């Protein structure tokens, strides 16, 4: 997902402030709840992006849905209202999560498979990934039946495509070239 520059700046500033006040973990929990909440509720996302809904009403909705947020997160809400940027809340939350993981030397490995990975397979993939990077890694499994079989592994900027659909595409390309 392409992040707006404003969302990246807000997330960086929030992380910096949270680290200074030793509240980065609590703010991370808030951002995770907010990102998951907006992602799981299409209506909430529409309300936040709707330019007709007043910013103060958006803040009231967020305050009711997430009443136990940290004071820094509440300050962020106020700042977003003041700067008319409340529609960027989801982007800011997602970017904060990325920056927080980078700060803690963590990385997310995305494994796309045609069917859900078993725990045994996930542990094998995690072991292989640990050979590639010295960062703490968590595995996220995405199911995409269009890859037919095999897997696509993405760690940071590196992608390894061992999917059946990729192999079929390569074969098709070879036959069309000859």
N, C-alpha and C positions, 0 to 999 in steps of 0.2 A: 504494500500500500504506500503511495506517495504521500508524504507528510508535508503540510504547509510549513513554510519557514517560521511563521508566527507560532505555530504549535510547538515546533522544536525549541524555539527561544523560551517560551513559557515553561516547557518541561525542564529545560536546563536550569533556568532560574529557580524553579521550584525545588529541584534536586539539590542545588547548591545551598539554598536556604534550609532545606530539611536536614542536610548533612551538618551544617553549622549548628543547628539547634538539636542535633542528635534525635531527630524524629523521622529519619528516612524510611525506617521499617514501617512505621504507622502510616505515613503518607503512601507508601507502596501498597499497603493493604487497602487504603481508600481508593487509590487509582485502579487497583485490580477489581474492586467491587463496582466502581463506576464503569469501567470498560466492559465488564461482564454484563452489568445491568443494561447499559445502552445497547450492547450487541444482542442481547436476548430479547429486548423489547423494541419492536419496530416502531410502536407508537411513541415511546420516549425519545427515540432518535429523531422522529419527525417533529416532535414538539421543539426539541433543541435546535433543529435546523430551520424551523419555520420563522421567517422574518416578520410575520404578522404578530406572533406571540411576543408580548413585552418581555424584556430581559428579566425584570423583577419577578414576573410570573414563572419564568423558566427556573430562576433561583429557588422560588418557593416550592416548585415541583421537586427539584433535586433535593432540597432540604427535607422534604417529607419522605422521599424514597430512601435517602441516605442520612438519617438523623444523627448517627453517632460518628460523624467524620471528625478528623483532627482539626485543630484550630488553623493550621496552615492550609488545609484543604478548603476550609470555609473562607479564608482570606483570598484564596485563588478564585473562588466563586465571586466574591465582591469585586476583585480586579477585573474579571471577565465581564461582569455587568458594566463596570465603569468604562471599559474600553470597547464595549459592544462586540465581544468575541465569544460569547457563550456557546455559539454553534460549534466552536472548535474544541469543546470539552472532551469529546471522545478521542480526538486526535492527540490532545495533550496527555490524556491518561495513558493511551497506548505508547506514546513516545517516552513518557516518564518510566514506564515499565521496562522499556528497552534500555534506557540510560541507567536505570537502577541495576539491571543485570550486568551491564558493562562495567559499572563501578565495582560490583562485587565479583568481577572476573568470572561471570557465568555466561553460558551460551545455550541457546535452544537449538537442538538438532531436529529438523523436520523430516520425518520419514513418511513418504506417500506410498501406500500399498493398495492393492485391489480389495483386500479383506483386512479385518482388524488383526493386528499383531498379537501373538500370544505373549505371555510374560517371559517365557523362555527365549523367544525370538527377540523381544525387546532388550533383555539382558545381554544377548550376543551382540546386538547392534550397539548398545551402550559401550560394551567392551572395545569394539572396533573403533568407535568414535574417540574413546579415551586415548587410543594410540595416535590419533591424528592431532589432538589438541591437549594442552595442559590445563585448560579451563574446566571448571565444573560444568557438566552438561546435563540437561534434562531432555528427554525424548518426547516429541509431540507426534502422534500418529494421525495422519490425514488419510481418509479412505476415499479413493477415486477409482471406481470400477473401470474407467476408460483406459487405464494403463494395462489392463488385462491380467497381468501377473508381474512378478518381480517387485522392484521398489525404486523409488527416487529418494536419495538422501541429500539433504541440504544442511550444511553446517557453515554458518557465516556466509561468506561469498562463494564458497565452494559447493558445487553440485555434482553428484555422481548418479547418473541415470542408468540403472540396470533393469529397466522395465521392458516387458515384452513388446509393448507398443512402440518403444524407441527402437528396439531391434528389428521389428517389422518395417518401420520407416526406413531404417538404414538399408535393409535388404531391397526394398522397393526402389530406393535411390540408386543402388548398385545395378539393378536390372535395367533401369531406365537409361543409365549412362552407357551400358554395353550394347 
